[in-house]
Amino acid sequence: MELFYLPSCSPESNDIELVRRQAKYEDYPQRTQTSTDDIGQAVDEALTRRRNRIRTSAENFTQAA
């Protein structure tokens, strides 16, 4: 057994951080909402777009295999 220590914060080791970063900068680039409801809707739409891109990518990958 080998013991090694990870840094206390290592977002590059966490897959969800990559998805969150892509959704934030690619799918939600304009932040002009003025109410919390509008912000919530914009975030939901950005995450839906990211989910659809991931699904499409996975479908293309499995079809190619």
DRENDOMI-988544 format. One record per residue: x, y, z of N, C-alpha, C in turn; residue number from 1; residue in three letters. Coordinates in steps of 0.02 Angstrom, whole numbers, plus 32768, in hexadecimal, padded with zeros to 4 digits. Example, Ala and Ser with C-alpha at 12.3 -4.5 7.8 and 13.67 -1.06 7.14 Angstrom:
<atoms>
8294, 7EE4, 8186, 8267, 7F1F, 8186, 8294, 7F5B, 8186, 1, ALA
8282, 7F90, 8162, 82AC, 7FCB, 8165, 8285, 8002, 818A, 2, SER
</atoms>
This chain:
<atoms>
802A, 7FC6, 8000, 8000, 8000, 8000, 802D, 803D, 8000, 1, MET
8018, 806F, 7FD9, 803E, 80AD, 7FD6, 800F, 80E6, 7FE9, 2, GLU
8025, 8111, 8013, 7FFD, 8149, 802A, 8018, 8189, 800B, 3, LEU
7FEB, 81AF, 7FED, 8000, 81F0, 7FD3, 7FC9, 8223, 7FE1, 4, PHE
7FDD, 8261, 7FE8, 7FAE, 8295, 7FFB, 7F9B, 82BF, 7FBF, 5, TYR
7F5B, 82CD, 7FBA, 7F42, 82F9, 7F85, 7F3C, 833F, 7FA1, 6, LEU
7F42, 8370, 7F77, 7F38, 83B5, 7F8F, 7EF0, 83BD, 7FA9, 7, PRO
7EE7, 83EC, 7FD6, 7EA5, 83F4, 7FF4, 7E71, 8408, 7FC0, 8, SER
7E86, 842B, 7F8D, 7E57, 843F, 7F57, 7E78, 842D, 7F15, 9, CYS
7E5D, 83FC, 7EF3, 7E79, 83E8, 7EB3, 7E41, 83E0, 7E80, 10, SER
7E26, 8418, 7E66, 7DEE, 8414, 7E38, 7DFD, 83EE, 7DF8, 11, PRO
7E3C, 83EC, 7DE4, 7E4E, 83C7, 7DA8, 7E44, 837C, 7DB1, 12, GLU
7E3F, 8365, 7DEE, 7E34, 831E, 7DFC, 7DEA, 830C, 7DFD, 13, SER
7DBF, 833D, 7DF9, 7D78, 8332, 7E00, 7D56, 833E, 7DBC, 14, ASN
7D38, 830A, 7D9F, 7D19, 830F, 7D5D, 7CE1, 8342, 7D5A, 15, ASP
7CBB, 834A, 7D91, 7C83, 8379, 7D8F, 7C9C, 83C1, 7D87, 16, ILE
7CD9, 83CF, 7D9E, 7CF4, 8412, 7D97, 7CFE, 8424, 7D4E, 17, GLU
7D12, 83F4, 7D25, 7D1A, 8400, 7CDE, 7CD7, 8411, 7CBE, 18, LEU
7CA4, 83EB, 7CD0, 7C60, 83F8, 7CB5, 7C47, 843C, 7CCC, 19, VAL
7C51, 844C, 7D0B, 7C3B, 848C, 7D26, 7C5E, 84C6, 7D03, 20, ARG
7CA0, 84BF, 7CF9, 7CC6, 84F4, 7CD7, 7CAF, 84FE, 7C8F, 21, ARG
7CA3, 84C7, 7C6C, 7C8B, 84CC, 7C27, 7C46, 84EC, 7C24, 22, GLN
7C1A, 84D8, 7C51, 7BD7, 84F6, 7C52, 7BDB, 8540, 7C62, 23, ALA
7C07, 8552, 7C8F, 7C0D, 8598, 7CA3, 7C28, 85C4, 7C6B, 24, LYS
7C5C, 85AE, 7C49, 7C7D, 85D9, 7C18, 7C65, 85CF, 7BD1, 25, TYR
7C4B, 8595, 7BC0, 7C36, 8588, 7B7B, 7BEA, 858D, 7B73, 26, GLU
7BC4, 8575, 7BA3, 7B7C, 8571, 7B9C, 7B57, 85AA, 7BC0, 27, ASP
7B7A, 85D0, 7BE9, 7B5C, 8607, 7C0D, 7B8B, 8643, 7C0B, 28, TYR
7B9E, 8659, 7BCE, 7BD1, 868D, 7BC9, 7BB9, 86D3, 7BDA, 29, PRO
7B79, 86E1, 7BCE, 7B60, 8725, 7BDC, 7B37, 8725, 7C1C, 30, GLN
7B4C, 874E, 7C4A, 7B2B, 8751, 7C8B, 7B0A, 8795, 7C93, 31, ARG
7AD0, 879D, 7C74, 7AAE, 87DE, 7C75, 7A6B, 87DA, 7C99, 32, THR
7A5E, 87A5, 7CBE, 7A1E, 879D, 7CE0, 7A1C, 87CC, 7D1C, 33, GLN
79DF, 87E4, 7D2A, 79D8, 8815, 7D60, 79B1, 87FA, 7D9C, 34, THR
7994, 87BF, 7D95, 796F, 87A3, 7DCE, 7988, 875C, 7DDB, 35, SER
797B, 8744, 7E18, 7992, 8701, 7E29, 796D, 86CC, 7E00, 36, THR
792E, 86D8, 7DEF, 790A, 86A9, 7DC6, 7929, 86A3, 7D80, 37, ASP
793C, 86DD, 7D64, 795D, 86DD, 7D22, 79A0, 86BA, 7D25, 38, ASP
79C5, 86C4, 7D5B, 7A06, 86A3, 7D63, 79FB, 8658, 7D67, 39, ILE
79CC, 8642, 7D8F, 79BE, 85FB, 7D96, 79AB, 85DB, 7D54, 40, GLY
7981, 85FD, 7D2E, 796C, 85E4, 7CEC, 79A8, 85E0, 7CBD, 41, GLN
79D3, 8613, 7CBD, 7A0D, 8614, 7C91, 7A3E, 85DC, 7CA3, 42, ALA
7A48, 85D0, 7CE3, 7A74, 859A, 7CF9, 7A57, 8556, 7CE5, 43, VAL
7A16, 854D, 7CEF, 79F5, 850F, 7CDB, 79FE, 8503, 7C90, 44, ASP
79F5, 8537, 7C68, 79FD, 8530, 7C20, 7A45, 851F, 7C0D, 45, GLU
7A75, 853F, 7C2F, 7ABC, 8530, 7C21, 7ACC, 84E8, 7C31, 46, ALA
7AB4, 84D0, 7C6A, 7AC2, 848A, 7C7D, 7A9E, 8459, 7C4E, 47, LEU
7A63, 846B, 7C37, 7A40, 8441, 7C07, 7A66, 843D, 7BC5, 48, THR
7A81, 8476, 7BAE, 7AA9, 8476, 7B71, 7AE7, 844A, 7B7A, 49, ARG
7B08, 8450, 7BB4, 7B44, 8427, 7BC1, 7B31, 83DE, 7BC1, 50, ARG
7AFA, 83CC, 7BE3, 7AE3, 8386, 7BE6, 7AD6, 836B, 7BA0, 51, ARG
7AB6, 8393, 7B76, 7AA7, 837D, 7B32, 7AE8, 8373, 7B0A, 52, ASN
7B19, 839E, 7B14, 7B59, 8395, 7AF2, 7B7C, 8355, 7B08, 53, ARG
7B79, 8347, 7B48, 7B99, 830A, 7B62, 7B75, 82CD, 7B46, 54, ILE
7B33, 82CE, 7B44, 7B0D, 8296, 7B29, 7B1D, 828B, 7ADF, 55, ARG
7B1E, 82C1, 7AB8, 7B2D, 82BC, 7A71, 7B73, 82A0, 7A67, 56, THR
7BA2, 82B8, 7A8E, 7BE6, 829F, 7A89, 7BEA, 8255, 7A9A, 57, SER
7BC6, 8240, 7ACD, 7BC6, 81F9, 7AE1, 7BA5, 81CE, 7AAB, 58, ALA
7B6F, 81E7, 7A8D, 7B4D, 81C2, 7A58, 7B7B, 81BA, 7A1C, 59, GLU
7B9D, 81F0, 7A09, 7BCC, 81ED, 79D1, 7C05, 81BC, 79DF, 60, ASN
7C1C, 81BC, 7A1D, 7C53, 818F, 7A30, 7C3D, 8146, 7A2B, 61, PHE
7C01, 8137, 7A44, 7BEA, 80F1, 7A43, 7BDA, 80DB, 79FC, 62, THR
7BC2, 8108, 79D1, 7BB4, 80F6, 798C, 7BF4, 80E8, 7966, 63, GLN
7C29, 810C, 7976, 7C69, 8103, 7954, 7C89, 80C1, 7968, 64, ALA
7C79, 80A9, 79A3, 7C98, 806B, 79BC, 7C78, 802F, 799F, 65, ALA
</atoms>
